[in-house]
Amino acid sequence: MTTQAVLGSKDTTEQRPLVLSFELGDKTWTLTFTDGRRGPGRYTVAAGDQAAVLQCITKAKARCGLAPGAPVRSCYEAGRDGWWLHRWLREQGVDNIVVDSSSIEVNRRARRAKSDRLDGDKLLSMLMRYLGGERRVWSVLHEPSPQAEDGRRVHRELQRLGRERTAHSNRIRSLLVLHNLRPAHIADRAWQAWWPAHQMQVPPKLRAEIERELQRLQLVQQQVRSIEKERQRELAAGEHPLISRLTQMRCIGPCSAWMLGKELFEWRHFDNRRQLAGSLGLTGTPYNSGQSRVEQGISKEGNKRLRSLLVELSWRWLRLQPHSELTRWYNARFAMGGSRMRRIGIVALARKLAIALWRFIENGVIPDGAQLKPMKPA
């Protein structure tokens, strides 16, 4: 028999945590909680009501018989609320994680019930499994710093403005085609001479609609020029050395380097190439069951903006870096195949290119056979 001394003045019982999930809606939030012993309880608060969230956590602890200082573990799906809630919960002492919504498992039946209550229960059960050691039950997102998060606004706004510019131009062309008018360009110098000579061929109501569409298009163009001018000023001033370093590689321009830096290299750390490829969704998804062996393609779980950009850069790499080892590898394996084989190969090249650029940024390793841009004279 072993005798153990127990301090009478010390509470030796381990504090159970309060486990909490947030189902974030546009108008209301559903908070689902448990202590691991009782069934789930729920509270509904107005969206964004921070005081109500703290009150619900206090009530949940009392309802579960937990001490006021008991730890709290929480989670919510990544969405329109972004990272402010995660940071605020951390400030309140809540150990929170943000999960990728596409990684949450669902019932594979043809029809499944869905509601805020069911979604909250599902998040809670998966959080319990995650805390119990099942780290691969879902994908936990990495938190960017406030500065890194804000730095991504520039190129994302430019992408959105570019789509708006195209939409306005296409709308003007469609309206003019109603009267068999087909200008070569919209809202440029040639347009300034073309429109006054042809506008009287358009009925007055339609002409007024086109004028209003032109005003919106010109506003978008003005905003694009303003943002691009500010970005060029920052690059010229050397405020983004990593981006300037990426632009040294032939085939990478300022816009591509900016997106690669702001979306990935300036704030993410990778221990190996597999982590990098996984963050981009450029990892394979084999299906091996019994005698069936099928390659389902890449996972597409990562950053879709960078994935599209890297595919574009890969095509450009083949043209501008013809003597590199990456180009020779692609030509030997895929260039002689059909169009489908070339498209498969370009995705594989995009993965290799991302890894090569990562090594170039981290260790200064230039890809074999690749060329840098000539230095501009001072």
C-alpha positions in Angstrom: 0.0 0.0 0.0 1.3 3.4 -1.0 0.6 6.5 1.1 0.5 9.8 -0.7 0.4 13.2 1.0 -2.4 15.5 -0.1 -2.2 19.2 0.7 -5.4 20.2 2.4 -5.2 23.8 1.4 -4.7 23.0 -2.3 -7.4 22.1 -4.8 -5.8 19.1 -6.6 -8.8 18.5 -8.9 -8.1 19.4 -12.5 -10.3 22.2 -13.9 -12.5 21.0 -16.7 -12.7 23.4 -19.6 -15.8 24.9 -21.1 -16.0 23.9 -24.8 -17.8 26.4 -27.0 -18.7 26.7 -30.7 -19.9 29.8 -32.5 -22.3 29.5 -35.4 -22.0 33.0 -36.9 -25.0 34.3 -38.8 -25.7 37.7 -40.3 -28.2 38.8 -37.6 -27.7 36.3 -34.7 -25.0 34.0 -33.3 -25.7 30.6 -31.8 -23.3 29.6 -29.0 -23.3 25.9 -28.2 -21.4 24.7 -25.1 -20.6 21.7 -23.0 -18.2 20.7 -20.2 -17.7 17.2 -21.7 -20.1 15.6 -19.2 -23.4 17.2 -19.9 -25.3 17.5 -23.1 -24.9 20.6 -25.3 -26.6 23.8 -24.2 -27.3 26.8 -26.4 -27.6 30.6 -26.3 -28.5 33.0 -29.0 -27.1 36.5 -29.1 -27.3 39.4 -31.5 -24.5 39.3 -34.1 -21.4 41.2 -32.9 -22.7 41.7 -29.3 -19.5 41.2 -27.3 -21.0 41.9 -23.9 -23.7 39.3 -24.6 -21.0 36.7 -25.5 -19.2 37.3 -22.2 -22.4 37.0 -20.3 -23.2 33.7 -22.1 -19.8 32.3 -21.2 -20.4 33.2 -17.5 -23.8 31.6 -17.6 -22.5 28.5 -19.3 -19.8 28.0 -16.6 -22.3 28.4 -13.8 -24.7 26.0 -15.6 -21.9 23.4 -16.0 -20.7 23.8 -12.4 -17.4 25.2 -13.5 -15.3 27.8 -11.6 -15.4 31.4 -12.9 -11.7 31.0 -13.9 -12.2 27.7 -15.8 -10.5 27.7 -19.2 -12.6 28.1 -22.3 -11.9 26.4 -25.7 -13.8 27.7 -28.7 -14.0 27.6 -32.4 -15.9 29.0 -35.4 -15.8 28.7 -39.2 -13.9 31.1 -41.3 -16.2 33.5 -43.0 -17.3 37.1 -43.3 -16.4 38.1 -39.7 -12.8 37.4 -40.5 -10.3 37.5 -37.6 -11.5 40.3 -35.4 -13.6 37.8 -33.3 -10.6 35.4 -32.9 -8.4 38.2 -31.7 -11.0 39.6 -29.3 -11.6 36.1 -27.8 -7.9 35.7 -27.3 -7.8 39.0 -25.4 -10.6 37.7 -23.2 -8.5 34.6 -22.3 -10.4 32.2 -24.6 -8.4 29.7 -26.5 -10.0 30.0 -29.9 -9.3 28.4 -33.3 -10.7 29.3 -36.7 -11.4 26.3 -39.0 -11.7 26.0 -42.8 -15.4 25.4 -43.5 -14.6 23.2 -46.4 -12.8 20.7 -44.2 -15.8 20.1 -41.9 -17.2 16.6 -42.5 -20.8 16.2 -43.6 -23.3 13.3 -43.9 -23.0 11.7 -47.3 -26.7 11.0 -47.7 -28.5 12.6 -50.6 -30.4 14.9 -48.3 -29.3 16.1 -44.9 -30.9 18.4 -42.4 -29.2 21.8 -41.9 -29.8 24.5 -39.3 -27.8 26.7 -37.0 -28.6 24.4 -34.1 -27.3 21.3 -36.0 -24.3 23.2 -37.3 -23.4 24.4 -33.8 -23.7 20.8 -32.5 -21.5 19.5 -35.3 -18.8 22.1 -34.6 -18.9 21.4 -30.9 -18.5 17.6 -31.4 -15.6 18.1 -33.8 -13.9 20.5 -31.4 -14.2 17.9 -28.7 -12.5 15.4 -31.0 -9.8 17.9 -31.9 -9.1 18.7 -28.3 -9.0 14.9 -27.6 -6.1 14.5 -30.0 -7.6 14.1 -33.5 -5.6 16.9 -35.0 -6.6 15.9 -38.6 -10.3 16.1 -37.9 -10.3 19.4 -39.8 -8.0 22.2 -41.1 -7.1 25.0 -38.6 -6.3 28.2 -40.3 -3.2 30.3 -39.5 -3.8 33.7 -38.1 -2.3 36.6 -40.1 -1.0 39.6 -38.2 -3.2 42.7 -38.5 -0.6 44.3 -40.7 -0.4 41.3 -43.0 -4.2 41.1 -43.2 -4.4 44.8 -44.1 -1.7 44.4 -46.7 -3.8 42.0 -48.7 -6.5 44.6 -49.3 -4.6 46.4 -52.2 -4.3 43.6 -54.7 -7.7 42.2 -53.8 -9.4 45.5 -54.4 -7.5 45.8 -57.7 -8.9 42.4 -58.8 -12.4 43.4 -57.9 -12.0 46.8 -59.7 -10.7 44.9 -62.7 -13.8 42.8 -62.9 -16.0 45.9 -62.5 -14.1 47.6 -65.3 -14.6 44.6 -67.6 -18.3 44.5 -66.7 -18.9 48.2 -67.5 -17.0 47.9 -70.8 -18.9 44.8 -71.9 -22.2 46.5 -71.0 -21.4 49.5 -73.2 -20.5 47.3 -76.0 -23.7 45.3 -75.7 -25.8 48.5 -75.7 -24.0 49.8 -78.8 -24.4 46.5 -80.7 -28.2 47.0 -80.5 -27.7 49.6 -83.2 -24.8 47.9 -85.0 -22.1 50.1 -83.5 -18.9 48.2 -82.7 -16.1 50.4 -81.4 -12.6 48.9 -81.2 -12.0 50.4 -77.7 -14.0 51.8 -74.8 -13.1 54.9 -72.7 -9.6 55.5 -74.1 -8.2 58.1 -76.5 -9.7 56.5 -79.6 -13.1 56.4 -77.9 -12.9 60.2 -77.2 -12.9 60.8 -81.0 -15.3 57.9 -81.9 -18.1 58.6 -79.5 -18.9 62.2 -80.5 -19.0 61.1 -84.1 -21.5 58.3 -83.5 -23.5 59.2 -80.5 -26.3 60.7 -82.5 -27.0 57.3 -84.1 -28.2 56.1 -80.7 -31.7 57.0 -79.3 -31.7 59.6 -76.5 -32.7 57.3 -73.7 -30.1 54.7 -74.6 -27.5 57.4 -75.1 -28.1 58.7 -71.6 -27.8 55.2 -70.2 -24.4 54.8 -72.0 -23.2 58.1 -70.6 -24.0 57.0 -67.1 -22.3 53.7 -67.7 -19.3 55.6 -69.0 -19.2 57.7 -65.8 -19.0 54.6 -63.7 -16.3 53.1 -65.9 -14.2 56.3 -65.7 -14.6 56.3 -61.9 -13.3 52.7 -61.7 -10.4 53.5 -64.0 -9.5 56.5 -61.9 -9.4 54.4 -58.7 -7.3 51.7 -60.4 -4.7 54.3 -61.5 -4.6 55.8 -58.0 -4.0 52.4 -56.3 -1.4 51.3 -58.8 0.4 54.6 -58.5 0.6 54.3 -54.7 1.8 50.7 -55.0 4.5 51.7 -57.4 5.6 54.5 -55.1 6.0 52.0 -52.2 8.0 49.6 -54.3 10.3 52.4 -55.6 10.9 53.5 -52.0 12.0 50.0 -51.0 9.2 49.5 -48.4 8.7 45.9 -49.5 12.2 44.2 -49.9 10.8 40.7 -50.3 8.6 41.8 -53.2 11.5 43.6 -54.8 13.5 40.4 -54.5 10.8 38.4 -56.2 10.7 40.8 -59.1 14.4 40.0 -59.8 13.3 36.7 -61.2 12.6 36.8 -65.0 8.9 36.1 -65.6 7.7 37.7 -62.4 6.4 41.3 -62.5 5.5 43.7 -59.7 1.8 42.6 -59.7 2.6 38.9 -59.4 5.3 39.5 -56.8 3.0 41.7 -54.8 0.4 39.0 -54.6 2.9 36.2 -53.8 4.4 38.3 -51.0 1.2 39.6 -49.4 -0.8 36.4 -49.7 2.0 34.0 -48.7 5.7 34.7 -48.3 5.6 37.8 -46.1 3.6 36.2 -43.2 3.6 32.4 -43.5 6.4 30.1 -42.3 6.9 26.6 -43.8 9.0 23.9 -42.4 9.1 21.9 -45.7 7.8 21.8 -49.2 4.8 19.7 -48.4 3.5 22.3 -46.1 3.9 24.9 -48.8 2.1 22.8 -51.4 -0.7 22.0 -49.0 -1.3 25.7 -48.3 -1.8 26.2 -52.0 -4.0 23.2 -52.6 -1.4 21.7 -55.0 -1.2 18.3 -53.4 -2.5 15.1 -55.0 -5.6 13.2 -53.8 -5.2 9.5 -54.7 -8.2 7.1 -54.4 -6.8 3.7 -53.5 -9.5 1.2 -52.5 -9.3 -2.5 -53.2 -8.2 -2.9 -56.8 -9.2 0.6 -57.7 -6.3 3.1 -58.2 -7.5 6.5 -59.3 -5.7 9.9 -59.2 -8.4 12.5 -58.5 -6.2 15.5 -59.2 -5.1 18.2 -56.8 -7.0 19.0 -53.5 -7.7 22.7 -54.2 -7.9 23.2 -50.5 -5.6 26.2 -50.3 -5.5 29.8 -51.6 -7.3 29.8 -54.9 -5.9 33.3 -55.8 -2.3 32.0 -55.6 -3.1 28.7 -57.3 -4.5 30.5 -60.3 -1.5 33.0 -60.3 1.1 30.1 -60.1 -0.5 28.4 -63.1 -0.3 31.6 -65.1 3.3 32.1 -64.0 4.1 28.6 -65.0 3.0 29.2 -68.6 5.1 32.4 -68.6 8.0 30.6 -67.1 8.1 28.2 -70.0 8.4 31.1 -72.4 10.8 33.4 -70.5 13.0 30.7 -68.8 13.5 28.2 -71.7 16.9 27.0 -70.4 15.9 26.3 -66.8 15.7 22.9 -65.3 12.0 23.3 -64.6 11.3 24.0 -68.3 13.4 21.0 -69.4 11.6 18.8 -67.0 8.2 19.9 -68.3 9.2 19.6 -72.0 10.5 16.1 -71.4 7.4 14.8 -69.7 4.4 16.7 -71.0 5.2 19.0 -73.9 4.8 16.2 -76.5 1.5 15.0 -75.2 -2.0 16.3 -75.9 -3.7 19.4 -74.5 -5.0 17.5 -71.5 -1.5 16.2 -70.7 -0.1 19.6 -71.0 -2.7 21.1 -68.6 -1.9 18.3 -66.1 1.8 19.1 -66.5 1.4 22.8 -66.0 -0.2 22.2 -62.5 2.7 20.0 -61.6 5.1 22.7 -62.8 3.2 25.3 -60.7 3.8 23.2 -57.6 7.5 22.9 -58.4 7.7 26.6 -59.2 6.1 27.6 -55.9 8.7 25.5 -54.1 11.6 27.0 -56.1 10.4 30.5 -55.3 10.1 29.6 -51.6 13.7 28.4 -51.6 14.8 31.5 -53.5 13.1 33.7 -50.8 14.3 31.7 -47.8 17.8 30.7 -48.8 18.6 32.7 -51.9 18.8 29.5 -54.0 18.3 30.4 -57.7 16.4 27.6 -59.6 18.8 25.6 -61.8 19.3 27.3 -65.2 17.0 30.3 -64.3 18.0 33.8 -65.2 17.5 37.0 -63.1 16.7 40.3 -64.7 19.6 42.5 -65.5 20.3 45.2 -62.9 19.2 48.7 -63.9 22.0 51.2 -63.9 22.0 53.6 -61.0 
